[in-house]
């Protein structure tokens, strides 16, 4: 049963005329989604379990034998740098695809003082060293370095905790994907701290055997909606294959990337962290012309977005009325994800594939944080597998000992259900539990109408259904033998055993 059918059942129950205004239907839909979320908390046994994965990251340290595999602070104290000749032996490799962004770095100064910073972004460029081409590799930091004089420092790049996907509300087990299928033991934070198992310096490394709760992380959401308008670019306008129509947009901030093996089916790398979405833009429509040919409109949809790098002070500085170029420019680590929602489509040429209008936002593109203008010409196809998610931050887990390799952890989890946006969306619960969802929505509906008696009746029906469903889905039925087990009987005669000394 999908959302539209659930709404019809609710309206039948309250004896409303089935043909209602769009505003009223939207209100009932919001009540259904509220009841859906509450049902997940009150009766998680009605929801289907899911799987998730975490791939650990081993520590990365300098190569002791290579003197140039060290980091130094530059004049721009938001950056650490190492540089080496392109013809020299390659030092310990860093990754510049975003999978290292968000990790921690531990650096030891000349006097032995250890400083820790969170890495924003890893960046590689070409410079000159002693007149020869060299690789210059930078790490932008979340907080400034205390000076601009430290050079040739040893380092350790590590991951102290691993963040679960934002929609996981219960972690039920974690197992290593290996020959042994080892199950990790769950420990409390207090227990791990008491026995000094909280190890960030890599003193204990190996195959993880324990896990416990870590900190929570959240990115602040954008506060301004994207500005949308039609524009005439210098090149061709709307080129497809995505047909023109009526759309609106929103965007999020993202930081870091999860390992490549965890990317979406479309091939898009999942972010380590993502913010809640911005306010939604006004609706905009773009039309096609010359439908008998491939000649389309000469206009595109132009989005204006804020410069998040400048907001975070990773941009050029201004001093005495003059602009001073900074090395950290464009290295904030944050990017923007643009989401699109389609309302209508214009009739495309016959060879263009038709698409479905939807009430759901889908991922359209990801751009750097400093990009402020993005033209949409139909060449980017929305990612059907990547809906806009409701993000309230990310809970992490810590592992002990710290992983010494890329271990693959299979997690058995319960996810927070996604909002039912289209009438055809079906709740991810057992079919027999849909009536409980309807009764919970009726409780909220009657409360909204001020009918406390009817609300109490609906609540009683809801609790009765939960009791019945818990007997059905609370536990998997135990195996029952087909034969009656044997019964011990009293001996027919007195048997005595005599022991001799």
C-alpha positions as CSV (number, residue, x, y, z in Angstrom):
1,X,0.0,0.0,0.0
2,X,1.5,3.3,-1.0
3,X,1.1,6.8,0.4
4,X,-1.8,7.8,-1.8
5,X,-3.8,4.7,-0.8
6,X,-2.9,5.3,2.9
7,X,-4.3,8.9,2.6
8,X,-7.5,7.5,1.0
9,X,-8.0,5.1,3.9
10,X,-7.5,7.9,6.4
11,X,-10.1,10.0,4.6
12,X,-12.5,7.1,4.5
13,X,-12.1,6.6,8.2
14,X,-12.8,10.2,9.1
15,X,-15.7,10.3,6.6
16,X,-14.3,13.1,4.5
17,X,-15.3,13.7,0.9
18,X,-12.6,12.0,-1.1
19,X,-12.1,15.0,-3.4
20,X,-10.2,17.6,-1.3
21,X,-8.1,20.6,-1.9
22,X,-4.3,20.2,-2.5
23,X,-3.6,22.1,0.7
24,X,-5.7,19.6,2.8
25,X,-4.0,16.6,1.1
26,X,-0.6,18.1,1.8
27,X,-1.6,18.4,5.5
28,X,-2.7,14.8,5.6
29,X,0.5,13.7,3.9
30,X,2.6,15.5,6.6
31,X,0.6,13.7,9.3
32,X,1.3,10.4,7.5
33,X,5.1,11.1,7.5
34,X,5.0,12.2,11.2
35,X,3.3,8.9,12.1
36,X,5.8,7.0,9.9
37,X,8.8,8.5,11.8
38,X,7.1,7.9,15.2
39,X,6.3,4.3,14.3
40,X,10.0,3.7,13.6
41,X,10.9,4.7,17.1
42,X,8.0,3.0,18.9
43,X,8.0,-0.2,16.9
44,X,11.3,-0.8,15.1
45,X,10.5,-4.5,14.8
46,X,8.0,-3.6,12.0
47,X,10.8,-2.2,9.8
48,X,13.2,-4.2,7.7
49,X,16.8,-4.4,8.7
50,X,19.5,-3.1,6.3
51,X,23.2,-3.4,5.7
52,X,25.9,-0.8,5.7
53,X,29.6,-0.8,5.3
54,X,32.6,1.0,6.7
55,X,36.1,0.6,5.3
56,X,38.9,1.6,7.7
57,X,41.9,3.7,6.9
58,X,45.3,2.8,8.2
59,X,47.7,5.5,9.5
60,X,49.9,7.3,7.1
61,X,53.4,8.3,8.4
62,X,56.5,9.8,6.8
63,X,59.1,7.5,5.2
64,X,62.0,7.8,7.7
65,X,64.7,7.1,5.0
66,X,63.5,10.0,2.9
67,X,64.4,13.4,4.4
68,X,62.0,15.3,2.1
69,X,59.0,13.3,3.3
70,X,58.4,15.9,6.0
71,X,55.9,18.7,6.4
72,X,56.5,22.4,6.9
73,X,54.3,25.3,7.6
74,X,54.1,28.0,4.9
75,X,53.6,31.7,5.3
76,X,49.9,31.1,5.0
77,X,49.5,29.4,8.4
78,X,46.4,27.5,7.3
79,X,48.6,25.2,5.2
80,X,51.2,22.5,5.7
81,X,53.4,21.5,2.7
82,X,55.8,18.9,1.5
83,X,57.8,19.3,-1.7
84,X,60.0,16.8,-3.6
85,X,61.5,16.4,-7.1
86,X,59.4,14.6,-9.6
87,X,62.5,12.4,-10.4
88,X,63.0,11.4,-6.7
89,X,61.8,8.3,-5.0
90,X,58.1,8.8,-4.2
91,X,57.4,9.3,-0.5
92,X,54.4,7.9,1.4
93,X,51.5,8.6,-0.9
94,X,48.6,10.9,-0.1
95,X,45.2,10.8,-1.7
96,X,43.8,13.9,-3.5
97,X,40.4,12.5,-4.4
98,X,38.7,13.7,-1.2
99,X,39.0,10.4,0.7
100,X,41.7,12.0,3.0
101,X,39.8,15.2,3.6
102,X,38.4,15.4,7.1
103,X,41.1,13.1,8.6
104,X,43.4,14.2,11.5
105,X,47.1,15.0,11.3
106,X,49.5,14.7,14.2
107,X,52.7,16.7,13.7
108,X,55.8,16.7,16.0
109,X,57.7,20.0,16.3
110,X,61.4,20.3,16.8
111,X,61.1,20.5,20.6
112,X,58.9,17.3,20.7
113,X,55.6,19.1,21.1
114,X,52.8,17.3,19.3
115,X,50.1,19.3,17.6
116,X,46.9,17.9,16.1
117,X,44.7,19.5,13.5
118,X,41.8,18.3,11.3
119,X,42.7,18.3,7.6
120,X,40.3,20.2,5.3
121,X,41.7,19.3,1.9
122,X,44.7,17.6,0.3
123,X,45.9,19.3,-2.8
124,X,48.7,18.6,-5.3
125,X,50.3,21.0,-7.8
126,X,53.5,21.5,-9.7
127,X,56.3,23.8,-8.6
128,X,60.0,24.2,-9.1
129,X,62.7,22.9,-6.7
130,X,66.3,23.7,-7.4
131,X,65.4,24.6,-11.0
132,X,63.7,21.2,-11.6
133,X,60.0,20.2,-11.7
134,X,58.7,19.2,-8.3
135,X,55.5,18.0,-6.7
136,X,54.2,20.4,-4.1
137,X,51.5,18.8,-1.9
138,X,49.4,20.9,0.5
139,X,47.2,20.2,3.5
140,X,44.7,22.9,4.4
141,X,43.9,22.9,8.1
142,X,40.7,23.6,10.0
143,X,42.5,25.9,12.5
144,X,45.6,28.0,12.0
145,X,49.1,26.8,12.8
146,X,50.6,28.6,15.9
147,X,53.6,29.9,13.9
148,X,55.0,30.2,10.3
149,X,58.5,28.9,11.1
150,X,58.2,25.2,11.7
151,X,59.9,23.1,9.0
152,X,60.8,19.4,8.4
153,X,58.4,18.0,10.9
154,X,57.4,14.3,11.1
155,X,53.7,13.6,10.8
156,X,51.0,11.0,11.1
157,X,47.7,11.1,9.3
158,X,45.1,9.1,11.1
159,X,41.3,8.5,11.4
160,X,40.3,8.5,15.1
161,X,36.6,7.6,14.4
162,X,34.4,6.4,11.6
163,X,31.1,8.1,10.9
164,X,28.0,6.1,10.2
165,X,25.6,7.2,7.4
166,X,23.2,9.9,8.6
167,X,20.1,7.8,8.4
168,X,21.2,5.0,10.7
169,X,19.4,5.1,14.0
170,X,20.4,1.7,15.4
171,X,23.6,-0.3,15.0
172,X,22.8,-3.9,15.8
173,X,26.1,-5.7,15.0
174,X,29.4,-5.2,13.2
175,X,31.3,-8.0,11.6
176,X,34.6,-8.0,9.7
177,X,34.3,-9.2,6.1
178,X,37.2,-11.6,6.3
179,X,38.0,-15.3,6.4
180,X,37.0,-15.4,10.1
181,X,33.9,-13.1,9.9
182,X,35.0,-11.8,13.3
183,X,32.2,-10.0,15.2
184,X,33.3,-6.8,17.0
185,X,32.5,-6.6,20.7
186,X,30.4,-3.5,21.8
187,X,31.8,-1.6,24.7
188,X,30.7,1.5,26.6
189,X,32.6,4.8,26.4
190,X,33.2,4.7,30.2
191,X,34.6,1.2,30.0
192,X,37.1,2.1,27.2
193,X,38.2,5.3,28.9
194,X,38.6,3.5,32.3
195,X,40.9,0.8,30.9
196,X,42.7,3.3,28.7
197,X,41.6,1.8,25.4
198,X,41.0,5.2,23.8
199,X,44.1,5.2,21.7
200,X,44.6,8.1,19.2
201,X,48.4,7.8,18.9
202,X,48.5,4.4,17.3
203,X,50.2,2.7,20.2
204,X,47.9,-0.4,19.6
205,X,47.3,-1.3,16.0
206,X,46.0,-4.4,14.5
207,X,42.7,-6.1,13.6
208,X,39.8,-4.2,15.4
209,X,38.1,-6.3,18.1
210,X,36.0,-3.7,19.9
211,X,33.9,-0.7,19.0
212,X,32.3,2.0,21.1
213,X,30.5,5.3,20.6
214,X,32.4,8.3,19.3
215,X,31.6,12.0,18.8
216,X,28.9,13.5,16.7
217,X,29.6,15.8,13.7
218,X,27.4,18.2,11.9
219,X,27.9,20.8,9.1
220,X,25.9,24.0,9.3
221,X,23.3,24.2,6.6
222,X,23.2,26.9,3.9
223,X,20.8,29.8,4.9
224,X,20.2,31.3,1.5
225,X,18.2,29.9,-1.4
226,X,19.8,29.6,-4.8
227,X,18.9,32.5,-7.2
228,X,17.5,31.1,-10.4
229,X,17.0,32.8,-13.8
230,X,17.1,32.0,-17.5
231,X,20.3,33.2,-19.3
232,X,21.6,33.1,-22.8
233,X,25.1,31.6,-22.8
234,X,27.7,32.2,-25.5
235,X,27.4,28.6,-26.7
236,X,24.3,26.5,-27.4
237,X,21.4,26.7,-25.0
238,X,19.3,23.8,-23.7
239,X,20.9,20.7,-25.4
240,X,19.4,17.8,-23.4
241,X,19.1,14.9,-23.3
242,X,17.2,15.8,-20.2
243,X,14.0,17.5,-21.5
244,X,13.1,21.1,-20.5
245,X,10.3,21.8,-18.1
246,X,9.5,23.4,-14.8
247,X,11.9,22.9,-11.9
248,X,13.1,24.1,-8.5
249,X,16.4,23.6,-6.8
250,X,18.2,23.5,-3.5
251,X,21.8,22.7,-2.4
252,X,23.9,21.3,0.4
253,X,27.5,21.6,1.7
254,X,29.6,18.5,1.6
255,X,33.0,17.7,3.0
256,X,35.3,14.7,2.3
257,X,34.6,11.5,0.5
258,X,33.9,7.9,1.6
259,X,36.1,5.2,0.0
260,X,35.5,4.4,-3.6
261,X,34.0,0.9,-2.8
262,X,31.1,2.7,-1.1
263,X,30.1,4.9,-4.0
264,X,26.5,5.0,-5.3
265,X,25.5,2.7,-8.2
266,X,25.8,5.7,-10.5
267,X,29.5,6.0,-9.7
268,X,29.2,9.1,-7.5
269,X,31.4,9.1,-4.4
270,X,29.4,9.5,-1.2
271,X,30.4,12.5,1.0
272,X,31.9,11.9,4.4
273,X,29.6,14.7,5.8
274,X,26.7,16.5,4.2
275,X,24.7,19.4,5.6
276,X,20.9,19.8,5.6
277,X,19.6,21.5,2.5
278,X,19.2,25.2,1.8
279,X,15.8,26.8,1.3
280,X,14.2,25.9,-2.0
281,X,14.5,28.2,-4.9
282,X,11.5,29.7,-6.7
283,X,10.0,27.5,-9.5
284,X,11.4,28.3,-12.9
285,X,10.3,27.0,-16.3
286,X,12.3,26.7,-19.5
287,X,10.7,25.8,-22.9
288,X,11.9,24.2,-26.0
289,X,11.3,25.4,-29.5
290,X,11.7,23.8,-33.0
291,X,10.4,20.4,-31.7
292,X,10.5,18.9,-35.2
293,X,14.3,19.3,-35.2
294,X,17.1,19.2,-32.7
295,X,17.1,23.0,-32.4
296,X,16.2,23.8,-28.8
297,X,15.9,27.1,-27.0
298,X,19.0,29.2,-26.8
299,X,18.5,29.7,-23.0
300,X,19.7,27.8,-20.0
301,X,18.8,27.9,-16.3
302,X,21.4,29.8,-14.3
303,X,21.9,29.2,-10.6
304,X,23.7,31.8,-8.4
305,X,25.2,30.2,-5.3
306,X,27.2,31.6,-2.4
307,X,31.0,31.3,-2.2
308,X,31.5,29.1,0.8
309,X,35.3,29.3,0.5
310,X,35.1,33.1,1.1
311,X,32.7,32.6,4.0
312,X,35.2,30.3,5.7
313,X,38.1,32.7,5.0
314,X,39.7,30.5,2.3
315,X,39.8,33.2,-0.2
316,X,41.9,36.3,-1.1
317,X,42.4,38.7,1.7
318,X,42.0,42.5,1.6
319,X,44.7,44.7,3.2
320,X,44.7,48.5,2.9
321,X,42.2,48.4,0.1
322,X,44.4,46.0,-2.0
323,X,43.6,42.3,-2.6
324,X,46.3,40.0,-1.3
325,X,46.4,36.5,-2.9
326,X,46.5,33.7,-0.4
327,X,47.8,30.2,-1.0
328,X,44.8,28.7,0.9
329,X,42.4,30.2,-1.7
330,X,39.8,27.6,-2.8
331,X,41.1,25.0,-0.3
332,X,38.3,25.0,2.2
333,X,37.5,21.3,1.6
334,X,33.8,22.1,1.3
335,X,31.8,21.6,-1.9
336,X,28.2,22.2,-3.0
337,X,25.8,19.6,-4.1
338,X,22.9,20.8,-6.3
339,X,19.6,19.0,-6.2
340,X,16.8,19.3,-8.7
341,X,13.0,18.6,-8.5
342,X,10.9,18.4,-11.7
343,X,7.3,19.4,-11.9
344,X,6.6,19.2,-15.6
345,X,8.3,18.3,-18.9
346,X,7.9,19.8,-22.3
347,X,7.3,17.5,-25.3
348,X,10.8,16.6,-26.4
349,X,11.8,15.3,-29.8
350,X,10.9,11.7,-30.4
351,X,14.4,10.4,-30.0
352,X,14.7,11.9,-26.5
353,X,13.8,9.6,-23.6
354,X,10.9,10.8,-21.6
355,X,11.2,11.2,-17.8
356,X,8.9,11.2,-14.8
357,X,8.0,14.3,-12.9
358,X,8.5,13.7,-9.2
359,X,8.0,15.4,-5.9
360,X,11.5,14.3,-4.8
361,X,14.8,16.2,-5.1
362,X,17.5,14.2,-6.9
363,X,21.3,14.9,-7.0
364,X,22.1,16.9,-10.2
365,X,25.8,18.0,-9.8
366,X,28.6,18.7,-7.3
367,X,30.7,21.8,-7.7
368,X,33.6,23.4,-5.8
369,X,32.8,25.7,-2.9
370,X,34.1,28.8,-4.7
371,X,31.8,28.3,-7.7
372,X,29.1,30.9,-7.7
373,X,27.5,30.4,-11.1
374,X,26.2,27.1,-12.6
375,X,24.4,26.8,-15.9
376,X,21.9,23.9,-16.3
377,X,21.5,23.0,-20.0
378,X,20.0,19.5,-19.7
379,X,23.3,17.7,-20.3
380,X,23.4,16.6,-16.6
381,X,21.0,13.8,-15.8
382,X,19.7,13.7,-12.2
383,X,21.0,10.7,-10.2
384,X,17.9,8.5,-9.7
385,X,19.7,6.6,-6.9
386,X,20.6,9.7,-4.8
387,X,17.6,11.4,-3.3
388,X,18.0,14.4,-1.0
389,X,18.5,13.1,2.5
390,X,17.3,14.5,5.8
391,X,20.6,15.0,7.7
392,X,20.9,15.9,11.4
393,X,24.5,15.1,11.7
394,X,26.6,12.0,11.9
395,X,27.2,9.6,14.8
396,X,30.6,8.0,14.8
397,X,32.1,4.8,16.2
398,X,35.6,4.2,17.5
399,X,37.6,1.0,17.0
400,X,40.2,-0.7,19.2
401,X,42.9,-1.4,18.4
402,X,43.3,1.2,15.7
403,X,43.2,-0.5,12.3
404,X,46.5,-1.4,10.6
405,X,44.9,-1.8,7.2
406,X,41.7,-1.3,5.2
407,X,39.3,-3.6,7.0
408,X,35.8,-4.0,5.5
409,X,33.1,-3.9,8.3
410,X,29.6,-5.2,7.5
411,X,27.1,-3.5,9.7
412,X,23.6,-4.7,10.5
413,X,21.5,-1.6,11.0
414,X,18.1,0.0,11.2
415,X,17.7,3.1,9.1
416,X,15.5,6.1,9.6
417,X,12.8,5.8,6.9
418,X,12.9,8.4,4.1
419,X,10.0,10.7,3.8
420,X,7.2,9.5,1.6
421,X,7.1,12.3,-1.1
422,X,5.3,10.7,-4.1
423,X,1.8,9.1,-3.9
424,X,3.4,5.9,-5.2
425,X,6.0,5.7,-2.4
426,X,5.4,2.7,-0.2
427,X,6.5,2.6,3.4
428,X,9.3,0.2,4.2
429,X,7.4,-1.9,6.7
430,X,5.6,-5.2,6.7
431,X,2.4,-5.1,4.8
432,X,0.4,-6.2,7.9
433,X,1.8,-3.1,9.8
434,X,0.3,-0.5,7.4
435,X,-2.9,-0.5,9.5
436,X,-0.9,0.5,12.5
437,X,0.6,3.4,10.5
438,X,-3.0,4.5,9.6
439,X,-4.1,4.4,13.2
440,X,-1.1,6.4,14.3
441,X,-1.8,9.0,11.6
442,X,-5.5,9.1,12.8
443,X,-4.3,9.8,16.4
444,X,-2.4,12.9,15.1
445,X,-5.3,13.9,12.8
446,X,-7.9,13.8,15.6
447,X,-5.5,15.7,17.9
448,X,-5.2,18.4,15.2
449,X,-9.0,18.6,14.9
450,X,-9.4,18.8,18.7
451,X,-11.3,15.5,19.0
452,X,-9.7,14.1,22.1
453,X,-12.1,11.2,22.5
454,X,-11.6,9.9,18.9
455,X,-7.9,10.4,19.3
456,X,-7.9,8.1,22.4
457,X,-9.9,5.5,20.6
458,X,-7.4,5.5,17.7
459,X,-4.5,5.3,20.2
460,X,-6.1,2.3,21.8
461,X,-6.5,0.6,18.4
462,X,-2.9,1.5,17.6
463,X,-1.6,-0.1,20.8
464,X,-3.7,-3.2,20.3
465,X,-2.2,-3.6,16.8
466,X,1.3,-3.1,18.1
467,X,0.7,-5.9,20.6
468,X,-0.5,-8.3,17.9
469,X,2.3,-7.3,15.5
470,X,4.9,-7.8,18.2
471,X,3.8,-11.4,18.6
472,X,4.2,-11.9,14.9
473,X,7.4,-10.0,14.2
474,X,9.0,-9.6,17.6
475,X,11.2,-12.6,17.3
476,X,11.9,-15.3,14.8
477,X,10.1,-18.5,15.7
478,X,12.3,-21.1,17.3
479,X,12.8,-24.4,15.7
480,X,10.3,-27.0,17.0
481,X,11.2,-30.7,16.7
482,X,8.7,-32.9,14.9
483,X,8.9,-35.7,17.5
484,X,8.0,-35.6,21.1
485,X,11.2,-35.5,23.3
486,X,11.8,-38.4,25.6
487,X,10.9,-38.2,29.3
488,X,13.0,-39.4,32.3
489,X,11.2,-42.1,34.3
490,X,11.7,-43.6,37.7
491,X,13.7,-46.8,37.7
492,X,11.6,-50.0,38.1
493,X,13.9,-51.4,40.7
494,X,16.3,-50.1,43.3
495,X,19.8,-50.2,41.9
496,X,22.5,-49.9,44.5
497,X,26.3,-49.7,43.9
498,X,28.7,-50.7,46.6
499,X,32.2,-49.2,46.7
500,X,34.9,-51.1,48.6
501,X,37.6,-49.2,50.4
